[in-house]
């Protein structure tokens, strides 16, 4: 069993930065990829960024050049560094981990970008 816990969300002004962290408990064995999704009110959940076990990264176009996904110093952590935040980045952000056909989800952390 894998449990994911996000932290680092909050309120930030447009142009500001936030750093989200995802802590993984349980075995990392077999996890092929991890990622961050977000869901804004009234909208569908969307993939923001992902990183494979081989550290290959992928980003949605709207966050390229502003967001960076990486692993923490411990392999069981994942980071999303978000810079130049915009109001349209406001959403609940979810950490995910993929093992085979199983996807594990964290509880989500709120990110609000507003002046």
C-alpha positions in Angstrom: 0.0 0.0 0.0 1.2 3.5 -0.8 0.1 6.7 1.0 0.8 10.1 -0.4 0.7 13.3 1.7 1.0 16.8 0.0 2.1 20.0 1.7 3.1 23.5 0.8 -0.1 24.9 -0.6 -1.4 28.3 0.3 -2.3 31.8 -0.8 0.1 33.7 -3.0 0.0 36.9 -5.1 0.2 36.7 -8.9 3.9 36.4 -9.9 4.8 34.7 -6.7 6.1 31.2 -6.0 5.1 28.1 -4.1 6.8 24.8 -3.5 4.6 21.7 -3.1 6.0 18.5 -1.6 4.6 15.0 -1.7 5.8 12.5 0.9 5.4 8.8 0.0 5.0 6.2 2.7 5.1 2.5 2.0 7.2 0.7 -0.6 8.4 2.6 -3.7 9.0 -0.7 -5.4 7.3 -0.9 -8.8 6.3 2.8 -8.9 6.9 3.7 -12.5 5.9 7.4 -12.4 4.6 10.1 -10.2 2.9 13.3 -11.0 0.8 16.3 -10.0 -2.7 16.9 -11.0 -4.9 19.9 -10.3 -8.6 20.6 -10.3 -10.1 24.0 -10.3 -13.8 24.7 -9.3 -16.1 23.6 -12.0 -13.4 22.1 -14.2 -12.0 18.6 -14.8 -8.9 17.3 -13.2 -5.9 17.8 -15.3 -2.3 16.6 -15.3 0.2 19.3 -14.5 3.5 17.5 -14.6 4.9 14.0 -14.3 8.2 12.3 -13.7 9.1 8.7 -14.4 11.3 6.3 -12.5 14.0 7.2 -15.0 13.5 10.9 -14.2 12.0 11.8 -17.5 9.7 14.8 -17.0 6.6 16.0 -18.8 4.6 19.3 -18.4 1.3 20.6 -19.7 1.9 23.5 -22.0 0.4 26.2 -19.7 3.0 25.6 -17.0 6.1 25.0 -19.1 9.0 27.3 -18.1 7.2 28.1 -14.8 6.9 24.8 -13.0 9.5 22.3 -12.2 8.9 18.7 -11.0 11.7 16.9 -9.3 12.5 14.3 -6.6 13.5 15.4 -3.2 16.8 14.5 -1.5 15.0 11.3 -0.4 13.7 9.2 -3.2 10.3 8.9 -1.5 9.6 12.6 -1.9 8.5 14.6 -4.9 8.6 18.4 -5.4 6.7 20.8 -7.6 8.3 24.2 -7.7 5.9 26.7 -9.1 7.1 30.2 -10.2 5.4 33.1 -11.9 2.1 31.9 -10.6 -1.1 33.2 -12.3 -4.7 33.3 -11.0 -5.6 30.5 -13.4 -3.2 28.2 -11.5 -5.7 28.3 -8.6 -6.8 24.8 -7.9 -6.5 21.8 -5.6 -3.2 20.1 -6.4 -3.0 16.3 -6.0 0.1 14.1 -5.9 -0.2 10.7 -7.7 1.9 7.6 -8.0 1.5 4.9 -10.6 2.2 1.2 -9.9 1.2 -1.2 -12.7 -2.5 -0.4 -13.3 -3.0 1.2 -9.8 -3.0 4.9 -9.3 -2.6 6.3 -5.8 -3.8 9.7 -4.8 -3.0 12.1 -2.1 -5.7 14.2 -0.3 -4.8 17.4 -2.2 -3.5 20.8 -1.2 -5.2 24.1 -2.1 -3.2 26.7 -4.1 -4.8 30.1 -4.4 -3.3 32.8 -6.6 -4.9 36.1 -5.9 -4.1 39.7 -5.1 
